[in-house]
Amino acid sequence: MATTFKTLNSANDVTSTRTLLHEAIPLTGTIASGTYTDENIKNYSHGMFESVYDYPYLSSSANHIFDITNGYSTTSPCSSSTSVQNSKKLNVYSQMAQVLVGYDASGNIQDFDQDGDIAAGGAKINEALFVNFSRLLTKDEIKKGSFSLSTTTAGTPAAGNTTLTLQDHNAATSYKVNSPAGEYGILYTGSAAEATASNGVGLVYYQAGVAVLSGSVFAASQMGTGGAFIAEGFQAISTGSTIDVMANCFRNRLTNISFNNTVELNSTIYFCRASHNEFNYSNNPTYLSESQIRVKNSTTDNPVSYVTTVGLYSSDNELLAVAKLSEPLKKDPNTEVTLRVRLDF
Amino acid sequence: MAFLDNSGDIILDAVLTDTGRMRLAKGDGSFKIAKFALGDDEINYQLYNKSHASGSAYYDIEIVQTPVLEAFTNNTSTLKSKLVTISRTNLLYLPQIVNNTTVGLQSNSTNNILTVLVDQTTVEDLTIASTGDYVNGYRIGDTKNAIVMDQGIKSNAIGDGSSVVLDADLVETQFMIEIDNRFGNIWDGNGAAQATPSFVDDDNVATYYLSKSTNKSYFGKSGTRMSGEVLSGPRGNRLKFLVAPSVDLNSSTYLFTQLGSTATLGAAVYQIDTTVRITGVTTGYRVDLPIRFVKKQ
C-alpha cells in the first residue's frame, strides 16, 4: 500500500530534553546615569519607584531594564513619622519582604536576613535598596554565581571613589532555598575566600530577579545625590528625601552590573527515520510526465526523490509543525536517513 | 588517516504552524504529534537531466542546488507535495487524478471556469445558465453534471485501461477534499446528501474525507468498468461530487464585496474565485480545481 505518512513510535522515535541556555547581560553604569541625560529614567507620580530604560522611554524601541526603590523595616532607626515618605518606604519594604522572605509561624512578615538563616535570627537588613530587574533581562532566572554589581559608596560619584563590587560568591553550589520566591544567594564584598556569613551585604533572588542591597554598604556621611553631590549619608537621605532622590543617588553611583540569565528550554526531539524502501517516490506535480516518472528511464532504474521539508502531523492528518532542510537531500533505495527534528517549548 | 567529515548531521529546528499553535492553546490534548511526512515543495523534477553529457553524477546537479525556503507557518501553504512510500522500486508509471470533463462538469463556455450559481435569481436570469455547465446552487439536485475526478495512469504504455487494472496498492479508496468553508460545501454527485467535514481549520478550510466503503454515493464505476474515461492506462476509482454555495453566499453579498469582484455575464454579477483541492489519501497525489461562485447583482 502506498502511503505518504509514517507513524512515530513514541517509545523509540520521540524523546524530551531540557537545556539551560545562558546569555551574558552587561549593564554599564552610564546607561543609568548619563548616556541619555536622564531621558531614559522614568519617575512616577506615586513616587514608589524609579524605572531605568535602555533608551529614552518615550521611544517605542526603549526596553525597560530595571527599577530602583528603597525602604526600611519598622525596626529601623529611619522609621519615624517625621521621615519623608515614611509610610511608602515602610510599605515598599513590607511588600518586598512579604514576597521574597515570607511570613513567620504567626503570619507576620519577616525581615530580610543578612546571612539568609532566617530561623536562627541574627542580623537583619533593616534599610534596603531594591533593584528589580526586568523579565526581559533575567528571563527564567539569573544564573547562580554570575551576579556582580559595582558601585561607589562614598565620595563624589564623578571621582569614582571607594568603588565596591558586590558578588554572589560560591552561589553556584551554596544558595538558599528558604524563600517563597525561589532560590537566592548572599552578596559579598571582597573575594570568594572572604565570603563568610557575617560579611553579607545583600541578597540576590535568582528567579524573582531582585537584588536587595543593605544600606550599610554606603558610607554614613557621603551617599550624596548624583549630579548635584551633597554630603549626606544613606540614613540621612532615607529619612530626609523621597524614594526618587534615593534612587537617583544610587543609579549615579552605579558603575557596572553584570550577570548571566538563564532560559530553560524544553525540547521534544522526533527522530524521523526514512528506511531504504520508504519515501523514494513523490507526488510532486513535476514528478510525472504523462504518468511516467521523470527520474527513471526503465523499471530497473531506482526511484529518486529529494527531501526539503519535514512535516509533523496529528493523528487526523493536521500539520502541526514544519522543519526545513538547508538543501535538498537525495533519497533513494540505497540510502536510509534519520532526520532529528527538534521542537522547542 | 584523516577524520571523517561529520559536519553533515541533520538536526532540524521545527516551527509550529498556526494550527499547531491553536491546538496547543486549546490545551485539550489535541496537540499530539503522531506521524511525519517528508515534502519536496521546492523541487522541480523537470530539471532532472537524464542525458547530461557529464554522466549520471550530474543528472540531478540542478536539483540539489535548489535553494530551500524557510518554513511557512500556514499549515495549508506547506507540504503540498509529499514523498510517497511504495515498497516496490520497479514502478515506471504512477497514477494521477484528472478532472474528467467528458462525463463530468466542464468549465462554463462563457467564463471558462467551473462555475457555481449561488441563488435562484442567478440561475433563472443569467444567460450563462442556458449552457447547463454550472452547479445549481439554488437546487443542487438539478445540477446536470457532477464534478468527476478519475484516478489512473494517463499513458497506455503498460496496458489499456479497458483491460488492465491498476495495481491494488496504488488505487485510491479514500479521497480528501478541501474547500474554503465560508464559500461552499461538498455534496454527493447526485446532489442528494451533504457531506460532513472532518474538521475546519483556523483558516476556515474544511476537510472532507470520502471513503469508498462508507461514502459509496461519491464513487462511480471503477477500473475497467469505467466509462467516458479520459485516462488511457489502468484506472483506479472515480470520485463524483458537487460544490454547493454556503448560506452566506446564497443569501448575502457581504463576502462577494469583501473578497470577490464584479463582472458582466449578460448582467452585472458578483463573483468569487477559490480553489477546491482533491487529494488521494493513498498516494497523496493532489489536484487543485479552480471554481467560481457567481451571484447576480
Interface residues (C-beta under 8 A of the other chain):
Chain A: M1 A2 T3 T4 F5 K6 T7 L8 V14 T268 Y270 C272 A274 N277 E278 F279 N280 Y281 S282 N283 N284 P285 T286 Y287 L288 E290 S291 Q292 I293 R294 V295 K296 N297 S298 T299 T300 N302 P303 V304 S305 Y306 V307 T308 T309 V310 G311 L312 Y313 S314 S315 D316 N317 E318 L319 L320 A321 V322 A323 K324 L325 S326 E327 P328 L329 K330 K331 P333 V337 T338 L339 R340 V341 R342 L343 D344
Chain B: D9 I10 I11 L12 D13 A14 V15 L16 T17 T19 G20 R23 S30 F31 K32 I33 A34 K35 F36 A37 L38 G39 D40 D41 E42 I43 N44 Y45 Q46 Y48 K50 Y59 D60 I63 V64 Q65 T66 P67 V68 L69 E70 A71 F72 T73 N75 T78 L79 S81 K82 L83 V84 T85 I86 S87 T89 N90 L91 L92 Y93 L94 P95 Q96 I153 K154 S155 A157 D169 L170 M176 S198 F199 D201 T207 G233 T282 T283 G284 Y285 R286
